[in-house]
Structures are given as C-alpha cells and as structure tokens.
Amino acid sequence: MRTISRYISLVCAGMFALSAIAQNGKIKSVEDDYRDFAYVKTSEVLLEVANKGYKSADLFQKLANSFYFRNDMENAAKWYGELFTMNEVIDPEYYFRYALALKGIENYDESDKWMKKFNELKPDDMRGKAFLSKVDYRANIEELSRDDIEVHNLEINTELSDFGTTEYEDGIVFASARGGGRKYRWNEEPYLDLYSVEKTENGFGEVKEIQGKVNTKYHESSAVFSPNGRYMFFTRNNFFKLKYKEDGTGVNRLQLYRATLSEDGTWDEIHKVHFNSEDYSVAHPTLNLTGSRLYFASDMPGTYGQSDIFVVDVNDDGTLGQPENLGSSINTEGQESFPFIDTSGNLFFSSTGFPGLGGLDVFKSEELDQKVASGSNRNFPIENVGKPVNSPADDFGYYENLVTRRVYFSSNREGGKGSDDIYTFEVPECEQLVFGTVQDSKTDELIPNAIVVLFDGKGNEIERKTVGEDAVFEFELDCEMEYLVRGEKETFISDEKRFTTPKKKQELQLQLLLDKDVQEINACDDLAKILDIPIIYFDFDKSNIRYDAEIELQKVLAVLNKYPTMTIDIRSHTDCRGPADYNERLSEKRAKSTRQYLIDNGIAEERLTAKGYGESQLVNDCGCDTAGASGCSEDEHQLNRRSEFIITSINGQSCED
C-alpha cells in the first residue's frame, strides 16, 4: 500500500529526528523530502550514499525506513539488517519493523526471532504479547485459510493505485490515482480521487469520477453510504473551503467529511465532522447495518499505537456523537485501520500489530457491533481471516456482501497491475458433510438398524436416520455451526460426538462406538470384566474399603440384587512384591472385607464366598522369582493386583456344570 492508505502510520515516521552526518551532505539534502514522505527520492539518494561505503546508524535507519514505508520489504529487510550490525543502542521499534520486513519476504523463522527480541525489550507492548500468545500463528492461519477460493484482479485496476471498495446502488465506489494532475511527492503518483463504476453482465462499465464537490486536488478515499442513501462519509486531506492546513510539524492530516446527496444526483454540502483536528488524522469510515454507528481509524489522543479503530454514534440528522476507542482487544501499538462492519455486525479490519503473514493482515471480530450496542465488556476476540485474502504484502479494505457472497479487498501483493489493486472473489457455497458408521465399541462389529440423531449446538433435534445393514450414516450441514451427532440402539448405551464445522468445505468422518447395555451372564463369568470394574483399591497395608472401591462394589451389589439366584466367589490377588505369605494374608483380609461389605448392604452371606490368593495366580511374567520381573513396569505389576467376582451359579446353572 503506497498511498493515503498508510498515511496515518507515516505521521509517526515523519517525526524522527534527523541528525546530521558531517561527512555526507547529501543526507541533509533529502531531509525535507524525508519529512514530507517523498520516499522515492529519499531512497535513491540514501542508497547512493550507502553504496559508496558510508555507514552509520542514522543512514541505515533512514534508508531502511524509506523502503519500509514504500513496502519494498526486501530492501527494507536488507538495510535494517545492516542497521543491527552497528552495535549501537537502537529503538525497539526497529526490531518490530525488521521482523515485519522479514515477514514481507516470507522469512518467517528469522522474523519470529526478532519478534522475540522485541518482546524482551518491550515486554508490555501488546504486539509482542500477541505474538507470544500465538507462537504457532502460522499453523493457525493455515487452518483458517481456504484453498477453494480463487481471487481475481479487477479489470478496472490501473498501473497506479486503486483501493478501498464499497458497493453503492448498482456498482462500486473506490479510490484511485488515475485522474492525472499534480503528483504526491511520496510515491510520485497523482493524488487520489473517488470513482464509481456500474456492474454489467460481463463485469464493469465505464469508470467515472464521482459527481459533486467531493474530489479536490488533494487526496480523497474510503467512502461509505448511509442506509437511506442520503449521506456519504469519506476521507480527505485537511483541505476545506480551499484552505490547506498543516499541524505544528508541517504535516497535513487526514480528516473525515460528510456529503449530502442532491436532487440532481451529485454529492454536495460538504461538512467536516466535529472531532476532526489539525493535530491528528481521522480516516476510513464504515457504518453498521442501521447506520446508527460509524467506525473509523484515527491517531487522536487516547490511541494505543500508530492508529486505532474508534466507534461513534450517528444521529438522525447525520451528525456524530463522541468517539470511543474500541480498546486493547482490537488496538495495539501498531497500526489498526480500514474497519468494515458487515450486515451481521462482524468487524473486519487490517492490522500490523497482531501475528500475520506480513504487512497489514485482515482480521475479524464476530458480532462486535452487537457487543458495542449492549455495552458489554470490551473483550473482542479476533482471528486472522487467512489466505487468500492475506499475503506477505499489505492486505486491507475488506468489504463483503453477505447476500451475494461477493468480497472485495485491496492489496499491493506481487502480480498486481499497480501499486495497490482491488481484488474480488465470490465466497463458495459452504458444503459440509459428516458421515460415519455405528459400531460396537468392544468388537468393532457394525450395528445395523441403529438410529443416528443430528442436533444443533443447543440440543435441538434437526434430523434422524436409521442406518442400514452397512451401519452408515451421513448428514449435510452448514458452515461455522456447532452440532452433536448421537447413535442409539436398544440394548446399547448411546455414543455422541460434538463438533463445530469450519468455514470452508469439509467432509468429517466419525465413528459412533456403542457399549452394550445388556450382556449375557453365565456361570463362571467374572463380573469385574462384565461391569468393567478396575482394581478395587485399598490403602497401603490396609484391608478396609475405600470410597473409590465402594463405588465399584455398588455395581456388583446392583447385579446381585437384580439376580437373586446368583452366587459369587470373591477372589483377591496381589503382585509378587513383598513376602509371599504376607501377600496371601493381606489378600485374604481384603477378600473377606469385600464380602463383608456386600453382606452389610443386604446380600445373604450364603451367596458369597471369598478367598485371597496372594501372588499365586499371576496373569503375566512379572513373578518376582523370574528373570523378567525386574524389567516389569508399574502398569504390568498392577495387572496382577486385581479383584475377581466369579459367578459360581445362576438360575440353576453351576460353574462346575
């Protein structure tokens, strides 16, 4: 982005002290150009000086900045690298710029190193904190990226700067430097004006300058229209009623203006908004669905960084209330700009302060406008919108029509026609499919005729299906929604899976694994295995029933009560560690303690027998008199510390039969 779109951040650059270098008068000769953001000329002169072998921190700072603010990140990274070879005390902001420049050439690993150094020098800076909170930001961005979208460079783009799109009536309005006339010293392109173009069946018609008194000989950009079409808010240099004004440092700031639609279709009656100032910039407006709130970017007092996103109420007559900063969830010490509120109240904005792919990245905060309206706390979660909108270059000016699914955004990425270009795409219909099988959790056998029910995230049933012999189910779903899928079958315990669909096409495969709720019980079966009872734990060297063991014994108690003819033999085992006679006595006490618990809870004593076997019936090779015992893990020894509840008889069937 090489025009008005980065002007706010450039104000800060223009404030740097320009110390003299005695041996090089050429550096002083470009100070005026540097202060006026004429970076094309500055970089040429400074590059000539540096190529002659002159070295100084001041020289490398100016040279690197000249490339950085022109978004030539390859040369910016080169000269910031030279700056850090000078072994001088350097403002931490240069660490951040170097990291961002390295991102611009996709050297992410090296960029991350310098971001960590930046955080060490400024641990309270929100940009460093945001980086440390998502050190895996690249993987996160990849997850949020879409490979089913193909962006198109608009046919109306020129070799100059075109950016900042909004839909209006049957076309779009955007800013462009195509008008000719006097040139802006910073990039040697003509000043920006606002243009409109109608959509046609084959693309776009003729590009026309917007009619009325909006455009001047200075910059205009970033228009937004009220829902009733009566007002237009837009950005312009501080130039009003033919008066061009600068702040105390000689910088002409950006201001926000409102135009009114005349009966003849032209935009006239230009008014400044009341919080414009000669001392700070106000720019890039966007309105919510009802036109009751306007969001914009500014570096006014109270700003966290180079520019922040603010919100202000809009009165019925088009006048504005008092601006309010959106806070540190959205704004950082970096640059936040180009806000856009879609018709669902989601905020999109561009930022250099949060982890991204390089330059300005586009971020999203869902339902922010509703949260602002409710006066809730200012904790607005954000996420990077990913590729293909974001790239290593500057990506900004996001606009989306949720009805037509048409998106416009601006970028100075490689492959464009000019310095900034407008790109577009149509969001593909989001096709989501969840499918899978219903199976037995123990045997993996298919469970035909099971019922699979689809619920929304709030538990409301959406659809149900009965699976066939292949036990397969599938549902078509919406994007970015929470769902729950539950499998059910008589004599089985249900299984369910909860998930949230992404915003891009996906096929999700699930296994619904059902546990048998009714199992056949025969003599000689072990209730511990049937009821999935783990070890009955006792405190070390004790035989009294612990609370966690009592919970498991309640399962045995329930089965004994349900089957009054059932008798069981309680068998307690230990591992090999400790004297064998001690283990046998301890296990005997534990078996009898278990039996007594069941008797105390109403089971006739003649239905229960109990015996301790100590270490005499190990289930593996972890006997202490074997060579392999010393290599056994704790888990392997634990397999031997078990309790068994063997059914000795049931319904006239005996284990001895």
C-alpha positions in Angstrom: 0.0 0.0 0.0 1.8 3.1 -1.2 -0.7 6.0 -0.9 -3.1 7.6 1.5 -3.9 4.1 2.9 -0.8 4.2 5.1 -0.7 7.9 5.7 -1.7 7.7 9.4 1.3 5.4 10.2 3.6 7.7 8.2 2.9 10.6 10.5 4.9 8.8 13.1 7.8 8.2 10.7 7.9 11.9 9.9 8.6 12.7 13.5 12.0 11.0 13.6 14.9 13.3 14.5 17.2 13.8 11.5 20.7 14.1 12.9 23.5 15.5 10.6 26.2 13.3 9.3 29.3 15.5 8.9 31.0 13.6 6.2 27.9 13.4 4.0 26.0 16.5 3.0 23.7 14.5 0.7 21.9 13.0 3.7 20.9 16.5 4.9 19.8 17.4 1.3 16.9 14.9 1.4 15.7 15.7 4.9 12.8 17.8 3.6 11.8 15.0 1.2 12.0 12.5 4.1 9.9 14.7 6.3 7.3 15.1 3.5 7.2 11.4 2.9 8.8 11.7 -0.6 10.3 8.3 -0.1 11.1 7.5 -3.7 13.6 10.3 -4.0 14.9 9.8 -0.4 15.8 6.1 -1.0 17.6 6.9 -4.3 19.9 9.4 -2.6 20.5 7.4 0.6 21.1 4.3 -1.5 23.8 6.1 -3.5 25.4 7.1 -0.2 25.3 3.6 1.3 26.6 2.0 -1.9 29.7 4.3 -1.6 30.6 2.5 1.6 29.4 5.1 4.2 28.0 3.5 7.3 26.1 5.0 10.2 23.0 4.0 12.3 21.3 7.2 11.1 22.0 6.5 7.4 20.7 2.9 7.7 17.6 3.9 9.7 16.6 6.5 7.1 17.4 4.2 4.2 15.5 1.2 5.7 12.5 3.4 6.6 12.4 4.8 3.1 11.9 1.2 1.8 9.8 0.1 4.7 7.1 2.8 4.2 7.1 2.2 0.5 6.5 -1.5 1.2 9.7 -2.6 -0.5 10.3 -5.2 2.2 13.2 -6.9 0.5 15.3 -3.8 0.6 13.9 -2.7 4.0 15.0 -6.1 5.5 18.4 -5.7 3.9 19.1 -2.3 5.4 17.5 -3.0 8.8 19.9 -5.9 8.9 22.8 -3.5 8.2 21.5 -1.3 11.0 21.7 -4.1 13.5 25.4 -4.7 12.6 26.3 -1.2 14.0 26.2 -2.4 17.7 24.5 0.7 18.8 21.5 1.2 21.1 18.6 1.1 18.8 14.9 2.0 19.5 13.0 -1.3 20.0 10.5 -0.2 17.3 13.2 -1.0 14.7 13.2 -4.6 16.0 9.5 -4.8 15.2 9.9 -3.2 11.8 12.7 -5.6 10.9 10.5 -8.5 12.0 7.7 -7.2 9.8 10.0 -6.6 6.8 11.3 -10.2 7.1 7.7 -11.4 7.0 7.2 -9.4 3.8 9.9 -11.6 2.2 8.4 -14.7 3.8 11.4 -15.3 6.1 9.1 -16.2 9.0 11.6 -18.1 11.1 14.0 -15.1 11.2 11.1 -12.8 11.8 10.0 -14.7 14.8 13.5 -14.4 16.3 13.4 -10.6 16.1 9.8 -10.5 17.4 11.1 -12.4 20.5 13.9 -9.8 20.9 11.3 -7.1 20.5 9.2 -8.6 23.2 12.3 -8.9 25.5 12.9 -5.2 25.1 9.3 -4.1 25.4 7.5 -6.8 27.4 4.4 -4.7 27.9 3.9 -4.0 24.2 0.7 -5.6 23.0 2.2 -6.6 19.7 4.8 -8.7 21.5 2.3 -10.2 23.8 0.0 -11.1 20.9 3.0 -12.8 19.2 3.9 -14.8 22.3 0.3 -15.8 22.8 0.3 -17.4 19.4 3.8 -18.6 18.6 2.1 -21.2 16.3 0.3 -18.4 14.4 1.3 -19.7 11.0 -0.3 -23.1 11.7 -3.4 -21.3 13.0 -3.5 -19.1 9.8 -3.2 -22.2 7.6 -6.2 -23.7 9.4 -8.2 -20.6 8.8 -7.1 -20.3 5.1 -9.2 -21.5 2.2 -7.9 -23.3 -0.8 -11.3 -23.3 -2.5 -11.2 -19.6 -3.3 -9.7 -18.1 -6.4 -9.2 -14.3 -6.3 -9.4 -12.1 -9.4 -7.7 -8.8 -10.1 -10.4 -6.4 -11.1 -10.4 -5.4 -14.8 -10.8 -1.7 -13.8 -7.4 -1.6 -12.0 -4.6 0.5 -13.4 -0.8 0.7 -13.1 -1.4 3.3 -10.4 -3.1 2.9 -7.0 -6.7 1.6 -6.8 -8.2 0.5 -3.5 -10.9 0.8 -0.9 -14.1 -0.6 -2.3 -17.7 -0.2 -1.2 -20.9 -1.1 -3.1 -23.3 1.6 -4.0 -26.5 1.2 -5.9 -25.6 -1.0 -8.9 -21.9 -0.6 -8.8 -18.9 0.1 -6.6 -17.1 3.2 -5.4 -13.4 3.2 -4.8 -10.3 5.4 -4.6 -7.8 5.7 -7.5 -4.8 7.8 -8.6 -5.8 7.5 -12.3 -7.0 11.1 -12.5 -3.7 12.7 -13.5 -2.8 16.2 -12.3 -0.4 17.1 -9.6 1.6 14.3 -8.0 2.0 13.2 -4.5 5.7 13.5 -3.6 5.8 10.3 -1.5 5.2 7.9 -4.4 5.2 10.2 -7.5 1.6 9.2 -8.3 -1.3 11.6 -8.8 -3.4 12.4 -5.8 -6.4 10.1 -5.1 -10.0 10.8 -6.1 -13.2 8.8 -5.6 -14.6 7.0 -8.6 -17.7 4.9 -9.3 -18.4 2.2 -11.8 -21.6 0.2 -12.6 -21.6 -3.6 -12.7 -22.6 -5.2 -16.0 -23.4 -8.8 -17.1 -19.8 -9.1 -18.3 -18.0 -7.2 -15.5 -18.0 -3.4 -15.2 -18.9 -0.5 -17.3 -17.1 2.9 -17.7 -15.2 4.2 -14.6 -16.4 7.7 -13.8 -15.3 10.3 -11.3 -17.9 10.7 -8.5 -20.1 13.7 -9.2 -20.3 16.7 -7.0 -17.9 18.6 -4.7 -16.2 15.7 -3.1 -13.0 15.4 -5.1 -10.3 18.1 -4.8 -6.7 18.5 -5.9 -5.7 16.5 -2.8 -6.5 13.0 -1.5 -10.0 11.6 -1.2 -10.7 7.9 -0.4 -12.7 5.4 1.7 -16.3 6.3 1.1 -19.3 4.8 2.9 -23.0 5.5 2.4 -25.9 5.7 4.9 -28.6 3.1 4.6 -31.1 5.6 3.3 -28.5 6.8 0.7 -28.7 10.4 1.8 -25.2 10.8 3.3 -21.7 9.8 2.3 -18.8 9.8 4.7 -15.4 9.9 3.2 -11.7 10.6 3.9 -9.8 13.7 2.6 -6.7 15.7 3.4 -7.2 18.6 5.7 -8.4 20.8 2.8 -11.7 22.6 3.2 -13.2 25.6 1.6 -9.9 26.0 -0.4 -7.8 26.1 2.8 -5.0 23.7 3.2 -3.9 23.3 6.8 -0.9 21.5 8.5 -0.1 20.7 12.1 2.7 22.2 14.1 5.2 19.9 12.4 4.2 20.7 8.9 2.1 17.5 8.3 -1.2 17.8 6.6 -3.5 15.3 8.4 -6.4 13.3 7.1 -10.0 14.3 8.1 -13.4 12.8 7.9 -16.1 14.6 5.9 -19.8 14.1 5.2 -21.5 14.9 1.9 -25.3 15.1 1.2 -26.9 13.7 -2.0 -28.5 16.5 -4.0 -31.7 16.1 -6.1 -29.6 16.1 -9.3 -27.6 13.0 -8.0 -24.4 14.9 -7.1 -22.7 14.9 -3.7 -22.6 18.4 -2.3 -23.0 20.2 1.1 -19.6 19.0 2.4 -19.2 19.2 6.1 -16.4 18.4 8.5 -17.1 16.1 11.4 -16.8 17.9 14.7 -13.9 15.8 16.0 -11.5 16.5 13.1 -8.3 18.2 14.1 -5.2 19.7 12.6 -3.2 17.7 15.1 -4.3 14.1 14.3 -5.8 12.1 11.5 -9.3 10.7 11.1 -10.0 8.3 8.2 -11.6 5.2 6.6 -15.2 5.3 7.8 -17.7 2.3 7.8 -21.3 2.2 9.0 -23.2 -0.6 10.6 -26.4 -2.1 9.1 -28.8 0.5 10.5 -26.4 3.5 10.1 -26.5 4.1 13.9 -22.8 3.7 14.5 -19.8 4.7 12.5 -16.4 3.1 12.9 -13.2 4.7 11.7 -9.4 4.9 12.2 -7.5 7.6 13.9 -4.4 8.5 15.9 -6.3 11.0 18.1 -5.4 11.3 21.8 -6.0 8.1 23.6 -4.7 6.0 20.7 -2.7 2.9 21.7 -0.4 3.0 18.7 0.1 4.4 15.2 -3.7 4.3 14.5 -6.6 2.7 16.3 -10.2 1.8 15.5 -12.8 4.0 17.1 -16.7 4.0 17.1 -19.1 6.9 17.3 -22.9 7.1 17.4 -24.6 8.6 14.3 -27.6 11.0 15.0 -30.7 11.0 12.8 -29.5 14.2 11.1 -26.2 12.7 10.2 -24.2 14.4 12.8 -21.9 12.4 15.1 -21.5 11.9 18.8 -18.3 11.5 20.8 -15.8 8.9 19.6 -14.8 6.0 21.7 -11.7 3.8 21.3 -12.6 0.1 20.9 -9.9 -0.9 23.4 -6.9 -3.2 23.6 -8.7 -6.3 22.2 -8.7 -4.6 18.8 -6.0 -2.0 19.0 -2.2 -2.3 19.6 0.9 -0.2 19.5 1.0 -0.9 15.7 -1.4 0.2 13.0 -5.1 -0.8 13.0 -7.0 0.7 10.1 -9.6 0.1 7.4 -12.5 -1.1 9.5 -15.6 -2.7 7.9 -18.8 -3.8 9.6 -20.8 -6.3 7.6 -24.6 -6.6 7.9 -24.2 -9.3 10.6 -22.3 -6.9 12.8 -18.9 -8.6 12.3 -15.9 -6.2 12.3 -13.1 -6.7 9.7 -10.0 -4.5 10.0 -6.4 -4.5 9.0 -3.5 -4.6 11.5 0.2 -4.8 11.7 0.0 -5.4 15.5 -1.3 -9.0 15.6 0.5 -12.0 14.2 0.1 -12.3 10.5 1.7 -13.2 7.2 3.3 -9.8 6.7 2.4 -6.1 6.3 -1.2 -5.4 7.0 -3.3 -8.5 7.5 -7.1 -8.6 7.6 -8.6 -9.7 10.9 -12.2 -10.5 12.0 -14.1 -10.0 15.3 -17.5 -11.6 15.2 -20.7 -9.7 16.3 -18.6 -6.8 17.6 -21.3 -4.3 16.7 -23.9 -6.1 18.8 -21.4 -6.2 21.7 -20.7 -2.4 21.4 -24.5 -1.8 21.4 -25.1 -3.8 24.5 -22.3 -2.0 26.4 -20.8 -5.4 27.3 -17.1 -5.6 28.3 -14.6 -4.7 25.6 -13.2 -8.2 25.2 -13.5 -8.7 21.5 -11.9 -12.0 20.3 -10.2 -11.7 16.9 -9.0 -14.1 14.3 -6.8 -13.8 11.2 -9.0 -14.4 8.1 -6.2 -16.4 6.5 -5.3 -16.9 2.8 -6.1 -16.0 0.1 -7.2 -12.6 1.5 -3.9 -12.2 3.4 -0.4 -12.4 2.0 3.1 -11.3 2.8 2.2 -7.9 1.4 -0.3 -5.3 2.7 -3.9 -6.5 2.6 -6.7 -4.1 3.5 -10.0 -2.5 2.6 -12.0 -5.7 3.1 -15.7 -5.5 2.0 -18.2 -8.3 1.9 -21.9 -8.5 0.7 -23.4 -11.4 2.7 -26.3 -11.7 0.4 -24.4 -12.0 -2.9 -21.4 -13.5 -1.1 -19.2 -11.1 -3.1 -15.9 -9.9 -1.4 -13.7 -7.1 -2.4 -10.3 -6.3 -0.8 -7.2 -4.3 -1.7 -3.6 -5.4 -1.8 -0.1 -4.5 -3.1 0.8 -8.1 -3.5 3.1 -9.4 -6.2 1.4 -10.0 -9.6 -0.8 -6.9 -9.5 -1.3 -4.3 -12.1 -0.3 -1.3 -10.0 0.9 -0.2 -6.6 -2.4 -1.1 -4.9 -5.0 -3.2 -6.7 -8.6 -4.2 -5.9 -9.2 -8.0 -5.8 -12.5 -9.9 -5.7 -14.0 -13.3 -5.3 -17.3 -15.0 -4.6 -17.4 -17.0 -1.4 -18.2 -20.6 -2.4 -21.3 -22.2 -1.1 -20.0 -24.0 2.0 -20.6 -27.7 1.6 -20.3 -29.6 4.8 -20.8 -33.4 5.1 -20.5 -35.6 8.2 -20.6 -39.3 7.7 -19.6 -42.4 9.5 -20.6 -45.8 10.9 -22.2 -47.1 14.1 -20.1 -49.9 15.7 -19.7 -52.0 18.8 -17.1 -50.3 21.0 -15.6 -53.7 22.1 -15.7 -55.7 18.9 -15.9 -53.0 16.2 -18.8 -55.0 14.7 -21.3 -52.9 12.7 -24.6 -52.2 14.4 -27.4 -52.3 11.7 -30.7 -50.5 12.3 -29.2 -48.1 14.8 -30.7 -44.7 15.0 -28.5 -41.6 14.4 -29.8 -38.2 15.5 -28.4 -34.8 14.5 -28.8 -31.9 17.0 -27.7 -28.3 16.8 -25.4 -26.8 19.4 -28.3 -26.0 21.7 -29.6 -29.6 21.7 -32.5 -29.1 19.3 -33.1 -32.1 17.1 -32.6 -31.4 13.4 -32.8 -34.8 11.7 -32.7 -38.5 12.5 -31.9 -41.5 10.4 -32.0 -45.3 10.8 -28.9 -46.9 9.4 -29.0 -50.0 7.1 -27.0 -53.2 7.2 -23.8 -51.3 6.4 -24.5 -49.1 9.6 -23.5 -46.0 7.6 -25.0 -42.5 8.2 -24.4 -39.1 6.7 -25.8 -35.5 7.1 -25.4 -32.3 5.1 -24.5 -29.4 7.4 -24.0 -25.6 7.5 -20.7 -23.9 7.9 -19.4 -22.4 11.2 -22.1 -24.2 13.3 -21.9 -26.4 16.3 -23.5 -29.8 16.0 -23.9 -33.0 18.0 -24.4 -36.5 16.4 -25.8 -39.3 18.6 -26.0 -43.0 17.9 -28.8 -45.0 19.7 -29.8 -48.7 19.7 -31.8 -50.8 22.1 -29.6 -52.8 24.5 -26.8 -50.4 23.8 -25.5 -47.3 25.7 -25.6 -44.3 23.3 -22.5 -42.6 22.0 -22.3 -39.0 20.8 -19.8 -36.6 19.1 -19.9 -32.8 19.4 -18.1 -30.7 16.8 -18.1 -27.3 15.1 -17.9 -27.1 11.3 -15.3 -24.8 9.7 -16.0 -22.0 7.2 -14.6 -24.0 4.3 -15.7 -27.2 2.6 -15.1 -30.3 4.7 -16.0 -34.0 4.9 -15.9 -35.2 8.5 -15.8 -38.9 9.2 -17.0 -40.1 12.6 -17.2 -43.5 14.4 -20.1 -43.8 16.9 -19.0 -46.5 19.3 -21.8 -48.0 21.4 -21.3 -50.1 24.5 -23.6 -53.0 25.1 -26.1 -52.2 27.8 -27.4 -55.7 28.2 -24.9 -58.5 28.3 -25.5 -62.3 28.7 -24.4 -63.5 32.1 -23.3 -67.1 32.6 -21.9 -69.1 35.4 -18.1 -68.8 35.6 -18.1 -65.3 34.2 -16.2 -62.6 36.0 -18.5 -59.7 37.0 -15.4 -57.4 37.2 -14.9 -57.8 33.4 -18.6 -57.6 32.5 -19.0 -54.4 34.6 -15.6 -53.0 33.5 -14.6 -52.7 37.2 -10.9 -51.7 37.6 -8.8 -52.6 40.5 -10.5 -52.5 43.9 -8.1 -50.2 45.6 -7.1 -50.5 49.2 -4.8 -48.2 51.2 -1.3 -49.5 51.5 -1.1 -52.4 54.0 -4.8 -52.0 54.7 -7.9 -54.0 54.1 -10.7 -51.6 54.8 -12.9 -50.5 51.8 -12.0 -47.1 50.4 -14.6 -44.7 49.0 -13.5 -45.2 45.3 -13.7 -49.0 45.8 -17.1 -48.6 47.3 -18.4 -47.0 44.1 -17.3 -50.1 42.1 -18.7 -52.5 44.7 -22.1 -50.8 44.3 -22.1 -52.1 40.7 -21.7 -55.7 42.0 -24.4 -55.1 44.6 -26.8 -53.9 41.9 -26.3 -57.1 39.9 -26.7 -59.3 42.9 -29.9 -57.6 43.8 -31.2 -58.0 40.2 -30.4 -61.7 40.1 -31.3 -63.2 43.5 -30.2 -66.7 42.4 -26.7 -65.6 41.6 -23.8 -66.6 43.9 -20.3 -65.3 43.6 -16.8 -66.1 44.7 -14.7 -63.0 45.6 -11.1 -63.5 44.8 -8.4 -61.0 45.7 -4.9 -61.1 44.2 -1.6 -59.2 44.7 1.5 -58.7 42.7 4.8 -60.5 43.6 6.4 -57.7 45.5 6.7 -58.4 49.2 6.9 -61.8 51.1 4.6 -64.4 49.6 3.0 -65.4 53.0 2.4 -61.7 53.8 0.7 -61.2 50.4 -1.5 -64.2 50.9 -2.7 -63.0 54.4 -3.3 -59.5 53.1 -5.3 -60.6 50.1 -7.3 -62.9 52.3 -8.2 -60.0 54.6 -9.2 -57.9 51.5 -11.4 -60.6 50.0 -13.2 -61.0 53.3 -13.5 -57.3 53.8 -15.1 -57.1 50.3 -17.5 -59.9 51.2 -18.5 -58.3 54.5 -19.3 -55.0 52.7 -21.8 -56.8 50.4 -23.3 -58.6 53.4 -23.6 -55.4 55.3 -25.5 -54.0 52.3 -28.2 -56.7 52.3 -26.7 -59.7 50.4 -27.2 -63.1 52.2 -23.9 -64.4 53.3 -24.6 -67.9 51.9 -24.4 -66.3 48.4 -20.9 -65.1 48.9 -17.6 -66.9 49.3 -14.2 -65.1 49.5 -10.6 -66.2 49.3 -7.2 -64.4 49.0 -4.7 -65.9 46.5 -1.8 -63.5 47.2 0.7 -63.7 44.3 -0.1 -67.3 43.4 -2.1 -66.6 40.3 -0.2 -64.0 38.3 -1.6 -63.1 34.8 1.8 -62.3 33.3 5.5 -63.0 33.6 6.1 -60.5 36.4 6.7 -63.0 39.1 9.5 -61.9 41.5 11.3 -65.3 41.2 11.6 -64.9 37.4 14.4 -63.2 35.5 12.0 -60.7 33.8 10.3 -59.4 37.0 12.9 -56.6 37.4 12.0 -55.3 34.0 8.3 -55.1 34.6 6.7 -51.7 34.7 4.3 -50.5 37.4 1.4 -51.0 34.9 2.4 -54.6 34.4 2.6 -55.3 38.1 -0.7 -53.6 38.5 -2.4 -56.1 36.2 -1.8 -58.7 39.0 -3.3 -56.5 41.7 -6.9 -57.4 40.8 -10.2 -58.4 42.2 -12.4 -61.1 40.6 -16.1 -61.7 41.2 -16.6 -65.1 39.7 -20.3 -66.2 39.2 -20.4 -69.7 40.8 -24.1 -70.3 40.0 -27.1 -68.5 38.4 -30.6 -69.7 37.6 -29.7 -73.3 38.4 -26.6 -73.3 36.3 -23.4 -74.0 38.2 -19.8 -73.2 37.3 -19.0 -76.8 37.8 -21.5 -78.0 35.2 
